[in-house]
């Protein structure tokens, strides 16, 4: 699916020009590698990239439910989980701070 959708994803990136993209899968991050250049790691979950030629922050997280219904990594099960509080929220805050500092 990733290979078939890459041209559409690249066109979507060029049209919409998002400043923040959020991925919810390790394989999805690996699957878009060919569309990325100038990758600069900010934190383990946050990169600044050229995504199909568009500068953007790329936040990569585990899928909220993929880890299991009661997993501490399931950040979709409640408004406050360790993964949501300690990884997701700070990563998005770091992206916003970096964007505004440009």
C-alpha positions in Angstrom: 0.0 0.0 0.0 2.8 2.4 0.9 4.5 2.0 -2.5 1.3 2.5 -4.4 0.3 5.6 -2.4 3.7 7.4 -2.4 3.0 9.4 -5.6 -0.4 10.5 -4.2 1.2 11.3 -0.8 3.9 13.4 -2.5 1.4 15.4 -4.5 -0.7 15.9 -1.4 2.3 17.3 0.5 3.1 19.7 -2.3 -0.5 20.9 -2.5 -1.3 21.3 1.2 2.2 22.2 2.5 1.6 21.1 6.1 4.1 22.3 8.7 3.5 19.2 11.0 2.9 15.6 9.9 2.1 12.9 12.5 2.8 9.3 11.7 1.3 6.5 13.9 3.5 3.6 12.8 7.1 2.6 12.6 6.6 0.9 9.2 4.9 4.0 7.8 8.0 6.1 8.7 10.2 3.6 7.0 7.9 3.5 4.0 8.1 7.3 3.3 11.9 7.4 3.4 12.2 7.9 -0.4 10.1 11.1 -0.1 12.3 12.6 2.6 15.5 14.6 2.3 17.5 17.0 4.6 16.4 14.9 7.6 17.5 16.6 10.9 16.6 14.7 14.1 15.4 16.9 16.9 14.2 14.3 19.4 13.8 10.5 19.0 10.2 11.2 17.9 10.6 14.4 16.0 12.5 15.3 12.8 12.6 18.4 10.6 12.6 17.2 7.0 12.0 18.1 3.4 8.9 15.9 2.7 8.4 15.7 -1.1 10.2 19.0 -1.2 8.1 20.7 1.5 9.8 21.7 4.8 7.9 20.0 7.6 8.2 18.7 11.1 7.6 14.9 11.2 6.4 13.4 14.5 6.5 9.6 14.6 4.7 7.6 17.2 3.5 4.1 17.9 -0.1 3.5 16.8 -2.4 4.2 19.8 -4.2 0.9 19.7 -1.6 -1.3 18.1 0.2 -2.1 21.3 -2.9 -3.7 22.9 -6.0 -2.5 24.6 -4.4 -2.2 28.1 -0.8 -1.3 27.1 0.8 1.7 28.6 1.8 2.6 25.0 -1.9 2.7 24.0 -2.2 6.5 24.1 -5.7 6.4 22.7 -7.3 4.7 25.6 -7.5 7.8 27.9 -6.8 11.5 28.0 -3.8 10.8 30.2 -1.4 7.9 29.6 2.3 7.8 30.2 3.0 7.6 26.5 0.7 10.5 25.7 2.0 12.6 28.6 5.7 11.8 28.2 6.2 11.4 24.5 3.3 12.6 22.3 2.4 15.9 24.0 6.1 17.0 24.5 6.9 16.1 20.9 4.1 18.2 19.5 5.0 21.0 21.8 8.6 20.8 20.6 7.5 20.9 17.0 5.4 24.0 17.6 8.2 25.7 19.5 10.7 24.9 16.8 8.3 26.1 14.1 7.7 29.4 15.9 11.4 29.9 16.5 12.2 29.9 12.7 
